[in-house]
Amino acid sequence: MTESNATHADEAAQNATLQKAVIVGMQPGQAPRVIEEAARYARLLRVPLVVAHVDVTRFVTYEDPDGYVHSAPIDVNFDAGAAEFEAVQAQAAAVLDGSGLTWTARQLVGDPALAIKQLAHRLDAQLIVVGTRKRGIGESIREFFTGSVAARLAHRQHRSVLVVPLEEPVPDTQPEIWTE
C-alpha cells in the first residue's frame, strides 16, 4: 500500500504508476466480497488496485490544472470523513495485505459517481467495481434523491462497471426486492 496523504508532486507520480488500474469504491462496513472481486480482476489484468472512498460530507471548491482537488466541509464535524477513510483503509488492508497485489487507497470528495469517474479518467482505469446498495428504506430514499452510483457510472463514462451483490439474492418468488 502507498501513503494516501500525498503532496501534489507525490500524487502526480503515484498516478503515473497507477495507470490502467482497477478502481473499487468502498464504504466502511461494506461486504468484503466487493474488494475481493476487485482484487481478483486486478490480478487477472495484472494491474494495481485503487481503493476509493468518497467523503460525501465535503465538496470540491477548486481543482488545479494538474488535477489536485481542493475541498471544503459541508458539515462542521471535520473528522467524520477521516475516520471513515481510516476504517476503509483498515478493511482493505485486512483483505489485501500479503496478497502480493499492488494497491493504494484514495480519499475522494463530493458526489460518489462523479468523483470515481474523475479518478478513473486520471488513471485511465480499466475497470470500476462497486457494490449494490444495502436493502432498506433509508437506502431507498437516498437512492431516490441521488440515484444509483453504479447506474450513473455506467451511463456517464465509457469504462466497464462491475456491480457486485452485497447480500444474498432475493428469491424470484419474493415480489418485493426491498421489504424493509
C-alpha positions in Angstrom: 0.0 0.0 0.0 1.1 3.6 -0.5 0.5 6.6 1.7 -2.7 8.4 1.0 -1.7 11.8 2.3 0.4 12.7 -0.7 1.6 16.1 -1.8 0.9 17.5 -5.3 4.1 16.0 -6.8 3.7 12.7 -4.9 0.2 12.3 -6.1 1.1 13.0 -9.7 4.0 10.5 -9.5 1.7 7.9 -7.9 -0.9 8.5 -10.6 1.7 7.6 -13.2 2.3 4.3 -11.5 -1.4 3.5 -11.2 -2.3 3.9 -14.9 -4.8 1.2 -16.2 -5.7 0.3 -12.6 -8.9 -1.3 -11.3 -10.8 1.1 -9.1 -13.1 -0.2 -6.3 -15.5 2.1 -4.5 -15.7 1.2 -0.8 -17.7 2.4 2.3 -16.9 1.5 5.9 -18.6 -1.8 6.9 -19.1 -2.9 3.2 -19.1 -6.6 2.5 -15.6 -7.9 1.8 -16.8 -9.7 -1.4 -16.7 -6.3 -3.3 -13.0 -5.7 -2.6 -12.2 -9.5 -3.1 -13.8 -9.4 -6.5 -12.0 -6.2 -7.4 -8.7 -7.8 -6.3 -9.5 -10.8 -8.5 -9.9 -8.6 -11.6 -6.7 -6.6 -10.8 -4.8 -9.9 -10.6 -6.3 -11.1 -13.8 -5.5 -7.9 -15.6 -2.1 -7.6 -13.9 -2.7 -4.0 -12.8 -2.7 -2.2 -9.4 -5.9 -1.8 -7.4 -7.1 1.6 -6.1 -9.5 1.5 -3.2 -11.6 4.7 -3.4 -13.6 6.1 -0.6 -15.8 9.2 -1.3 -16.4 11.6 1.6 -19.8 12.9 0.8 -19.6 15.5 3.7 -17.1 17.5 1.7 -17.4 19.2 -1.7 -15.0 20.3 -4.4 -14.2 24.0 -4.2 -11.4 24.2 -6.8 -9.5 21.8 -9.0 -5.9 22.7 -10.0 -4.9 22.2 -13.7 -2.8 19.2 -12.6 -5.9 17.5 -11.1 -5.3 18.3 -7.4 -8.6 18.8 -5.7 -9.3 21.5 -3.0 -12.4 20.8 -0.9 -14.4 22.3 2.0 -16.7 20.6 4.5 -20.4 20.7 4.3 -20.6 19.7 8.0 -18.7 21.1 10.9 -17.7 17.6 12.0 -14.3 17.7 10.2 -13.2 14.3 11.5 -16.1 12.2 10.2 -14.6 11.7 6.7 -11.2 11.0 8.1 -12.5 8.3 10.4 -14.4 6.6 7.6 -11.4 6.7 5.4 -9.3 5.1 8.1 -11.9 2.4 8.5 -11.9 1.7 4.7 -8.1 1.5 4.8 -8.2 -1.0 7.6 -10.8 -3.1 5.8 -8.8 -3.1 2.6 -5.5 -3.9 4.4 -7.2 -6.9 6.1 -8.1 -8.3 2.7 -5.2 -7.2 0.6 -2.1 -7.2 2.8 0.0 -10.2 2.0 -1.9 -10.8 -1.3 1.1 -9.7 -3.5 -1.2 -7.2 -5.2 -0.1 -3.6 -5.6 -2.7 -1.4 -4.0 -3.4 2.0 -2.6 -6.3 3.9 -1.0 -7.6 7.2 -2.1 -9.9 9.6 -0.3 -12.2 11.4 -2.8 -14.8 14.1 -2.1 -18.2 15.1 -3.3 -20.6 13.2 -5.4 -19.5 9.5 -5.4 -20.2 8.8 -9.1 -18.5 12.0 -10.3 -15.5 11.6 -8.0 -14.9 8.0 -9.1 -15.5 8.9 -12.7 -12.8 11.7 -12.5 -10.3 9.3 -10.7 -10.9 6.7 -13.4 -10.2 9.3 -16.1 -7.0 10.5 -14.4 -5.7 6.9 -14.1 -7.2 5.6 -17.4 -8.7 2.8 -15.3 -9.6 -0.5 -17.0 -12.5 -1.3 -14.7 -14.6 0.2 -11.9 -16.0 -2.1 -9.3 -18.9 -1.1 -6.9 -21.2 -2.9 -4.7 -25.0 -2.9 -4.8 -26.7 -0.8 -2.2 -28.0 -2.2 1.0 -31.6 -3.1 1.3 -33.8 -0.8 3.4 -36.0 2.2 3.4 -33.1 4.6 4.2 -31.1 3.5 1.2 -34.2 3.6 -1.0 -34.8 7.2 0.0 -31.1 8.1 -0.6 -31.1 6.5 -4.0 -34.3 8.2 -4.9 -32.7 11.6 -4.4 -29.1 10.9 -5.6 -29.6 7.9 -8.0 -27.7 4.7 -8.2 -23.9 5.2 -8.2 -23.5 2.1 -10.4 -26.1 3.3 -12.9 -24.7 6.8 -13.1 -21.2 5.4 -13.7 -22.5 3.1 -16.4 -24.3 5.9 -18.2 -21.8 8.8 -17.8 -18.4 7.4 -18.7 -17.0 4.7 -21.1 -15.3 2.3 -18.7 -16.8 -1.0 -17.7 -18.5 -1.1 -14.4 -18.8 -4.3 -12.4 -21.6 -4.3 -9.8 -21.1 -6.9 -7.0 -24.1 -8.0 -4.9 -23.6 -7.2 -1.2 -26.2 -9.6 0.0 -27.8 -12.9 -0.9 -30.0 -12.7 -4.0 -33.7 -12.1 -3.5 -35.7 -15.2 -4.5 -37.8 -14.9 -7.6 -40.9 -15.8 -5.6 -40.5 -12.7 -3.4 -42.5 -9.9 -5.1 -40.7 -7.0 -3.4 -36.9 -6.6 -3.6 -36.7 -4.2 -0.6 -39.1 -5.3 2.0 -37.6 -3.4 4.9 
